[in-house]
Amino acid sequence: MYLVKIKGVAKIPDYLQIRDNNFTLICYTRTDRPEKALEKCGLGLKIEKIKELMNKVPFGQVTPFEF
C-alpha cells in the first residue's frame, strides 16, 4: 500500500490518500480527522499506525508501507 499526504492551500485543508499496490485509491480523507473515513474503507483497526505514519511523512511524497 502507499500513502500520499497532500498539502492544502488557503481554505483547502490537507488531505491523505491511501492507495493499494496497483495504485488504486482506497481512502481519501482530511488529515485532521481521518478516523471516520478509515473506518468506512475497512482500515479501522490500523488507525493509530496510519496516523503515526501520516505525521512522519512529508507532503507530496509517495510512501510505501505495510501493516
A tleap script that builds the chain and sets N, CA, C and O, in Angstrom:
source leaprc.protein.ff14SB
mol = sequence {
  NMET TYR LEU VAL LYS ILE LYS GLY VAL ALA
  LYS ILE PRO ASP TYR LEU GLN ILE ARG ASP
  ASN ASN PHE THR LEU ILE CYS TYR THR ARG
  THR ASP ARG PRO GLU LYS ALA LEU GLU LYS
  CYS GLY LEU GLY LEU LYS ILE GLU LYS ILE
  LYS GLU LEU MET ASN LYS VAL PRO PHE GLY
  GLN VAL THR PRO PHE GLU CPHE
}
set mol.1.N position { 0.849 -1.184 0.000 }
set mol.1.CA position { 0.000 0.000 0.000 }
set mol.1.C position { 0.888 1.239 0.000 }
set mol.1.O position { 2.066 1.189 0.353 }
set mol.2.N position { 0.286 2.340 -0.405 }
set mol.2.CA position { 1.009 3.609 -0.492 }
set mol.2.C position { 0.222 4.697 0.218 }
set mol.2.O position { -1.009 4.685 0.242 }
set mol.3.N position { 0.956 5.634 0.793 }
set mol.3.CA position { 0.363 6.760 1.488 }
set mol.3.C position { 0.888 8.039 0.847 }
set mol.3.O position { 2.092 8.176 0.629 }
set mol.4.N position { -0.006 8.974 0.546 }
set mol.4.CA position { 0.366 10.257 -0.037 }
set mol.4.C position { -0.320 11.349 0.779 }
set mol.4.O position { -1.540 11.333 0.943 }
set mol.5.N position { 0.460 12.292 1.288 }
set mol.5.CA position { -0.094 13.412 2.049 }
set mol.5.C position { -0.043 14.646 1.155 }
set mol.5.O position { 1.007 14.992 0.614 }
set mol.6.N position { -1.198 15.309 1.007 }
set mol.6.CA position { -1.341 16.433 0.087 }
set mol.6.C position { -1.555 17.717 0.878 }
set mol.6.O position { -2.454 17.797 1.716 }
set mol.7.N position { -0.735 18.706 0.612 }
set mol.7.CA position { -0.804 19.990 1.312 }
set mol.7.C position { -1.919 20.844 0.733 }
set mol.7.O position { -1.980 21.063 -0.477 }
set mol.8.N position { -2.790 21.319 1.592 }
set mol.8.CA position { -3.861 22.216 1.170 }
set mol.8.C position { -3.349 23.650 1.099 }
set mol.8.O position { -2.311 23.978 1.672 }
set mol.9.N position { -4.082 24.491 0.397 }
set mol.9.CA position { -3.732 25.905 0.303 }
set mol.9.C position { -4.939 26.747 0.693 }
set mol.9.O position { -6.081 26.383 0.414 }
set mol.10.N position { -4.676 27.864 1.334 }
set mol.10.CA position { -5.718 28.788 1.774 }
set mol.10.C position { -6.786 28.070 2.596 }
set mol.10.O position { -6.487 27.573 3.682 }
set mol.11.N position { -8.025 28.005 2.103 }
set mol.11.CA position { -9.117 27.386 2.852 }
set mol.11.C position { -9.239 25.881 2.625 }
set mol.11.O position { -10.051 25.222 3.274 }
set mol.12.N position { -8.442 25.337 1.714 }
set mol.12.CA position { -8.488 23.904 1.427 }
set mol.12.C position { -7.591 23.182 2.432 }
set mol.12.O position { -6.411 23.516 2.538 }
set mol.13.N position { -8.116 22.204 3.172 }
set mol.13.CA position { -7.321 21.509 4.186 }
set mol.13.C position { -6.345 20.493 3.578 }
set mol.13.O position { -6.418 20.186 2.388 }
set mol.14.N position { -5.436 19.979 4.407 }
set mol.14.CA position { -4.524 18.918 3.998 }
set mol.14.C position { -5.308 17.615 3.879 }
set mol.14.O position { -6.245 17.371 4.640 }
set mol.15.N position { -4.916 16.782 2.918 }
set mol.15.CA position { -5.596 15.512 2.688 }
set mol.15.C position { -4.604 14.358 2.677 }
set mol.15.O position { -3.405 14.540 2.469 }
set mol.16.N position { -5.139 13.175 2.906 }
set mol.16.CA position { -4.358 11.950 2.912 }
set mol.16.C position { -4.986 10.969 1.927 }
set mol.16.O position { -6.198 10.753 1.941 }
set mol.17.N position { -4.154 10.376 1.072 }
set mol.17.CA position { -4.608 9.334 0.148 }
set mol.17.C position { -3.942 8.032 0.542 }
set mol.17.O position { -2.746 8.007 0.835 }
set mol.18.N position { -4.705 6.952 0.553 }
set mol.18.CA position { -4.148 5.622 0.743 }
set mol.18.C position { -4.498 4.835 -0.510 }
set mol.18.O position { -5.660 4.749 -0.905 }
set mol.19.N position { -3.468 4.261 -1.128 }
set mol.19.CA position { -3.642 3.538 -2.384 }
set mol.19.C position { -3.111 2.117 -2.243 }
set mol.19.O position { -2.196 1.861 -1.460 }
set mol.20.N position { -3.698 1.187 -3.012 }
set mol.20.CA position { -3.238 -0.194 -2.953 }
set mol.20.C position { -2.014 -0.388 -3.846 }
set mol.20.O position { -1.490 0.578 -4.400 }
set mol.21.N position { -1.558 -1.629 -3.985 }
set mol.21.CA position { -0.348 -1.911 -4.760 }
set mol.21.C position { -0.503 -1.637 -6.245 }
set mol.21.O position { 0.494 -1.463 -6.947 }
set mol.22.N position { -1.739 -1.596 -6.738 }
set mol.22.CA position { -1.998 -1.215 -8.129 }
set mol.22.C position { -2.201 0.283 -8.272 }
set mol.22.O position { -2.538 0.769 -9.352 }
set mol.23.N position { -2.001 1.005 -7.202 }
set mol.23.CA position { -2.145 2.454 -7.101 }
set mol.23.C position { -3.592 2.906 -7.279 }
set mol.23.O position { -3.849 4.029 -7.712 }
set mol.24.N position { -4.530 2.028 -6.943 }
set mol.24.CA position { -5.951 2.368 -6.941 }
set mol.24.C position { -6.278 3.056 -5.622 }
set mol.24.O position { -5.846 2.607 -4.559 }
set mol.25.N position { -7.027 4.127 -5.689 }
set mol.25.CA position { -7.381 4.881 -4.482 }
set mol.25.C position { -8.278 4.047 -3.574 }
set mol.25.O position { -9.339 3.585 -3.995 }
set mol.26.N position { -7.848 3.857 -2.326 }
set mol.26.CA position { -8.595 3.095 -1.333 }
set mol.26.C position { -9.310 4.044 -0.373 }
set mol.26.O position { -10.464 3.817 -0.011 }
set mol.27.N position { -8.617 5.107 0.037 }
set mol.27.CA position { -9.176 6.030 1.017 }
set mol.27.C position { -8.652 7.439 0.749 }
set mol.27.O position { -7.477 7.620 0.431 }
set mol.28.N position { -9.522 8.427 0.878 }
set mol.28.CA position { -9.179 9.838 0.704 }
set mol.28.C position { -9.834 10.587 1.844 }
set mol.28.O position { -11.061 10.613 1.940 }
set mol.29.N position { -9.035 11.201 2.717 }
set mol.29.CA position { -9.572 11.834 3.906 }
set mol.29.C position { -8.744 13.038 4.327 }
set mol.29.O position { -7.589 13.188 3.928 }
set mol.30.N position { -9.342 13.876 5.124 }
set mol.30.CA position { -8.623 15.012 5.694 }
set mol.30.C position { -7.645 14.511 6.744 }
set mol.30.O position { -7.914 13.520 7.422 }
set mol.31.N position { -6.517 15.185 6.880 }
set mol.31.CA position { -5.512 14.744 7.849 }
set mol.31.C position { -5.889 15.090 9.284 }
set mol.31.O position { -5.379 14.469 10.216 }
set mol.32.N position { -6.767 16.061 9.479 }
set mol.32.CA position { -7.110 16.457 10.846 }
set mol.32.C position { -8.180 15.573 11.477 }
set mol.32.O position { -8.359 15.612 12.694 }
set mol.33.N position { -8.893 14.778 10.684 }
set mol.33.CA position { -9.901 13.860 11.223 }
set mol.33.C position { -10.100 12.647 10.292 }
set mol.33.O position { -11.110 12.548 9.594 }
set mol.34.N position { -9.131 11.741 10.296 }
set mol.34.CA position { -9.182 10.607 9.375 }
set mol.34.C position { -9.965 9.399 9.879 }
set mol.34.O position { -10.215 8.473 9.108 }
set mol.35.N position { -10.356 9.382 11.139 }
set mol.35.CA position { -10.932 8.187 11.754 }
set mol.35.C position { -12.166 7.651 11.021 }
set mol.35.O position { -12.231 6.462 10.706 }
set mol.36.N position { -13.126 8.507 10.753 }
set mol.36.CA position { -14.384 8.064 10.139 }
set mol.36.C position { -14.148 7.474 8.745 }
set mol.36.O position { -14.710 6.432 8.410 }
set mol.37.N position { -13.332 8.125 7.949 }
set mol.37.CA position { -13.061 7.642 6.590 }
set mol.37.C position { -12.276 6.337 6.609 }
set mol.37.O position { -12.511 5.460 5.777 }
set mol.38.N position { -11.344 6.201 7.552 }
set mol.38.CA position { -10.572 4.963 7.645 }
set mol.38.C position { -11.459 3.797 8.072 }
set mol.38.O position { -11.294 2.677 7.589 }
set mol.39.N position { -12.392 4.061 8.969 }
set mol.39.CA position { -13.361 3.030 9.373 }
set mol.39.C position { -14.198 2.598 8.166 }
set mol.39.O position { -14.433 1.410 7.945 }
set mol.40.N position { -14.636 3.585 7.401 }
set mol.40.CA position { -15.516 3.334 6.257 }
set mol.40.C position { -14.836 2.494 5.174 }
set mol.40.O position { -15.493 1.682 4.524 }
set mol.41.N position { -13.539 2.677 4.975 }
set mol.41.CA position { -12.843 1.937 3.922 }
set mol.41.C position { -12.192 0.654 4.437 }
set mol.41.O position { -11.436 0.014 3.706 }
set mol.42.N position { -12.472 0.269 5.686 }
set mol.42.CA position { -12.003 -1.011 6.200 }
set mol.42.C position { -10.654 -0.995 6.878 }
set mol.42.O position { -10.079 -2.056 7.122 }
set mol.43.N position { -10.128 0.181 7.190 }
set mol.43.CA position { -8.827 0.277 7.844 }
set mol.43.C position { -8.953 0.729 9.300 }
set mol.43.O position { -8.010 1.289 9.859 }
set mol.44.N position { -10.094 0.492 9.905 }
set mol.44.CA position { -10.369 0.935 11.262 }
set mol.44.C position { -9.431 0.376 12.308 }
set mol.44.O position { -9.143 1.049 13.298 }
set mol.45.N position { -8.946 -0.841 12.113 }
set mol.45.CA position { -8.052 -1.451 13.088 }
set mol.45.C position { -6.631 -0.893 13.013 }
set mol.45.O position { -5.814 -1.147 13.898 }
set mol.46.N position { -6.343 -0.145 11.972 }
set mol.46.CA position { -4.991 0.366 11.761 }
set mol.46.C position { -4.909 1.886 11.858 }
set mol.46.O position { -3.947 2.484 11.377 }
set mol.47.N position { -5.891 2.505 12.464 }
set mol.47.CA position { -5.953 3.967 12.547 }
set mol.47.C position { -4.718 4.551 13.216 }
set mol.47.O position { -4.133 5.503 12.700 }
set mol.48.N position { -4.314 4.005 14.345 }
set mol.48.CA position { -3.174 4.552 15.085 }
set mol.48.C position { -1.883 4.454 14.288 }
set mol.48.O position { -1.088 5.394 14.291 }
set mol.49.N position { -1.659 3.341 13.610 }
set mol.49.CA position { -0.449 3.170 12.795 }
set mol.49.C position { -0.444 4.144 11.624 }
set mol.49.O position { 0.593 4.719 11.295 }
set mol.50.N position { -1.594 4.328 10.999 }
set mol.50.CA position { -1.694 5.242 9.860 }
set mol.50.C position { -1.477 6.680 10.327 }
set mol.50.O position { -0.777 7.443 9.662 }
set mol.51.N position { -2.062 7.058 11.451 }
set mol.51.CA position { -1.887 8.421 11.969 }
set mol.51.C position { -0.428 8.676 12.332 }
set mol.51.O position { 0.083 9.771 12.096 }
set mol.52.N position { 0.243 7.690 12.899 }
set mol.52.CA position { 1.654 7.826 13.251 }
set mol.52.C position { 2.503 8.019 12.004 }
set mol.52.O position { 3.372 8.890 11.968 }
set mol.53.N position { 2.253 7.210 10.987 }
set mol.53.CA position { 2.979 7.326 9.726 }
set mol.53.C position { 2.659 8.646 9.039 }
set mol.53.O position { 3.549 9.286 8.478 }
set mol.54.N position { 1.403 9.055 9.078 }
set mol.54.CA position { 0.968 10.298 8.455 }
set mol.54.C position { 1.730 11.499 9.027 }
set mol.54.O position { 2.068 12.426 8.290 }
set mol.55.N position { 1.997 11.485 10.317 }
set mol.55.CA position { 2.705 12.597 10.952 }
set mol.55.C position { 4.188 12.641 10.583 }
set mol.55.O position { 4.816 13.693 10.700 }
set mol.56.N position { 4.752 11.526 10.142 }
set mol.56.CA position { 6.173 11.455 9.790 }
set mol.56.C position { 6.445 11.746 8.316 }
set mol.56.O position { 7.531 12.204 7.961 }
set mol.57.N position { 5.468 11.482 7.466 }
set mol.57.CA position { 5.644 11.573 6.012 }
set mol.57.C position { 5.595 13.030 5.549 }
set mol.57.O position { 4.719 13.780 5.979 }
set mol.58.N position { 6.527 13.445 4.673 }
set mol.58.CA position { 6.455 14.802 4.124 }
set mol.58.C position { 5.340 14.922 3.083 }
set mol.58.O position { 4.896 13.921 2.521 }
set mol.59.N position { 4.903 16.132 2.838 }
set mol.59.CA position { 3.857 16.381 1.853 }
set mol.59.C position { 4.356 16.065 0.448 }
set mol.59.O position { 5.507 16.341 0.110 }
set mol.60.N position { 3.478 15.482 -0.366 }
set mol.60.CA position { 3.768 15.246 -1.776 }
set mol.60.C position { 4.616 14.027 -2.072 }
set mol.60.O position { 4.872 13.743 -3.242 }
set mol.61.N position { 5.060 13.301 -1.073 }
set mol.61.CA position { 5.913 12.137 -1.309 }
set mol.61.C position { 5.079 10.859 -1.219 }
set mol.61.O position { 4.337 10.660 -0.257 }
set mol.62.N position { 5.208 9.998 -2.223 }
set mol.62.CA position { 4.520 8.709 -2.219 }
set mol.62.C position { 5.346 7.781 -1.344 }
set mol.62.O position { 6.515 7.521 -1.629 }
set mol.63.N position { 4.729 7.282 -0.274 }
set mol.63.CA position { 5.440 6.472 0.709 }
set mol.63.C position { 4.834 5.070 0.779 }
set mol.63.O position { 3.671 4.915 1.150 }
set mol.64.N position { 5.619 4.046 0.425 }
set mol.64.CA position { 5.114 2.682 0.557 }
set mol.64.C position { 5.084 2.259 2.026 }
set mol.64.O position { 5.950 2.669 2.799 }
set mol.65.N position { 4.111 1.455 2.416 }
set mol.65.CA position { 4.050 0.942 3.777 }
set mol.65.C position { 3.302 -0.379 3.795 }
set mol.65.O position { 2.547 -0.698 2.877 }
set mol.66.N position { 3.528 -1.145 4.864 }
set mol.66.CA position { 2.849 -2.414 5.069 }
set mol.66.C position { 2.371 -2.476 6.512 }
set mol.66.O position { 2.922 -1.805 7.385 }
set mol.67.N position { 1.354 -3.274 6.758 }
set mol.67.CA position { 0.853 -3.454 8.112 }
set mol.67.C position { 1.367 -4.742 8.681 }
set mol.67.O position { 1.055 -5.080 9.823 }
savepdb mol mol.pdb
quit
